Amino acid sequence: MKEQENHLRLEQYIGIQIKRQRQEQGLKLSEVAEIAGISQGMLSKIENAQVSTSLETLSRLCEVLGMPMSKLFNLYDQLESDAILVKSNQGMQVVRRGTEKGHSYQLLTHSRGPKKNFEAYLVSMDDASEEFPTFSHSGTELLYLVEGEMIYRHGHQVYHMQAGDCLTFEGDIPHGPEKLLKVPIRVLSVMNYSHPSED
């Protein structure tokens, strides 16, 4: 239900919340309507988003249900979706150090606002004979191999990765593909730049 509320009109959202609060408290339509001083039919229409209720009526309903009206609207504001949907093959192509070696980087998502905490890329590598740069950056990185097979280096260690494998490591230690064993390769790279002390 909550996922469906993200794109609801205010009237629909109010109706859902009023009905939910009433039912959670085991109250009948008639009981709430009588205490709030409105007809049972009006309350039914409010719950089913068939009318736009006045603030005065809404305030009385919230009072009857023990729900501060300010909280009701705060919750509605929070339901405005901050989700980012990137459709298949429509991620923004970006240039990174591996681009000149034939790697393709699709930016899938990143944190918004003044401080960048994370970003995610879908990296594609097709040429088994290419040379590979090493990378280092702050924070932690997670690699999930979607397709293909490769040897991946992190510092002095190498890891044999096959489709479905996941590797997590500190980004400030040099890392990068060592050898592509089965192409094409597609790997999901998620970088988290936040530090525990900042949480």
N, C-alpha and C positions, 0 to 999 in steps of 0.2 A: 504493500500500500504506500509506504513512504516514498519509494522510487517513483511511483506514479504521480505523487504530489508535486514533483519538481516543476511541472509546467502548468499547474492549475491556476485558474483565475482566482482572485481573492475570495469571491463568493463561494466557490467550490471548496477552497481550503478551509474557510470559516465553518462551512456546513459539516465537513468531515471532522474537524476538531471538536465542534460542539457535540455532534453525535457520539464521537469516540469517548469524550469525557462523561457524557450522560450514561452510556452503556457500561463503562468501566465502574461507575458508581451504582449500577443496578437501578437507575431511575427510569420511570416511565415518562413518555412524552407529556402526558397529562399533568404529572406531578411538577415537572420543571416549568411547563407553560403557566400553570396556576401561580407558582411562587414568583415567576418573573413578570406576571401580569400581562401575558399575551395569550392569544388563543392557541389551542393545540394545533389547529390547521396552519397557523402562521409559523409555529416552531417547526412543523414538518417541512414547510416550504423553505425555511432557512437551512435546515439540515440537508435538503436536497438541492440547494443552490438555485431555487426557483425565484427567489426574491433577493434584493439587496436590502439588508437590514440597517436600521439607523444605529449610530454609535450609542445612543441612549439604550436601545433595546439590547444591543450586543453587550453593553456594560452590565445590564441587569442579568443577562444569561451567564456571563462570566462569574458574576458574584454568586449566583445560585450554585454554580458548578465548582466554586472555589478555585477558579483559574484567573489570575491577574490578566487584564486585557493587554497590558504591556508585553507580557510573556507571549501571548497569542501572536502579536504582530512581530515580535522578535523572531519567533520560530518561522514565521512566513518569510521574513527577510533571509533567514539562513537557508531556506529551501531553494532560493534562487541558485541555479546550478552553476558551479564553478568548474564543472567537468569539461575536459577538452577531448573531443572525438576526432581522431585522425583516421580517415578511411584508408583502406588498403591501397598501398602504392601512392598515397597522396601526401606523405610526410615531406616537409620542406627539405630540399637538398641543400646540404651545407658543406663548406670546405673545411677540412681538418688536415692534420699532417699526413695522413695516409692517402689523401685524395690523389696526390701526384703519383702514387704507386698503383693507382687503379682501383682503390677502395671507394665504395659509394656509401655516403652517410645520409640517412634520412632522420631528421630530428622528429621524434615522435611526441615528446612533451618536455616541458621544463617548468620549474617553479616560477610563478609570476610575482611581480612586486620588485622592490628595490634590491632585494638580496636573493641571489640565485643559490638555492640549496641543492637542487638536483636537476638532472636532465637525462633523457633517454634517447638512444639512437638505435636504428636498425642498420647494421653494417653489412654490406655485401662484398664478397671477395670472390673473383672468378678465375684468376690466372694462377695456376699452381706453381709457376716458375718465377713469380715476381719476388722482388726483395721487399722486406718489411721494415718499417721504421719502428723504433721503440717509443713509448709514451711515458710520461710521468706527470702527475697532477695531484692536487690536494684531495683529501677525502678518501672515500671507499668506492670501489667499483664492483659491480656484479655483472658477470657475463653469462648469458644463457644461449647455448648453441641450438638454434632452431633447425638448421639444416647443414649437412656436410660433416667433415671430420678434420681435425687439425691438431697440431702440437702447439701449445701456447706457453710462452715463457713469462715467468714473473721472478725477477731477480735471478738467482742461480738455479731456480727450480723450473722444470718443464712439466707440462700436464697434457696428457692425451685426452682430448675432448671429442666426444661423439654427440650426435643429435640428442637433445634432452639433458645433456650435462650442464651443470651450473658451477661457476667458479667465482669466488668472492675474494677480494684482496685489497690491500692498502695501495692507493694510487700513486704515492710518492716514490715507490720502488719501480724502477724501469720495467716495463712490460710490453708485450706485443706478440703477434703471431710469429711462431718459429718456422712452421712448415704446414702447408695446406695438403692434407692427405686425400681429401675427397671434395671436389668442387661441383656445383657452386656452394659457397658457404654463406649462411646468413646467421648473424649473431646479434642478439639483443644486448646492448650495453647500457647499463643504468649507473650513473655516477651521482653519489651523494656527497655534497661538499660540506655538510653541517658537521660541527664538532660536539661531542658529548657535553662539554662545558658550557655550550650555548643553549642547551635544551632547558 
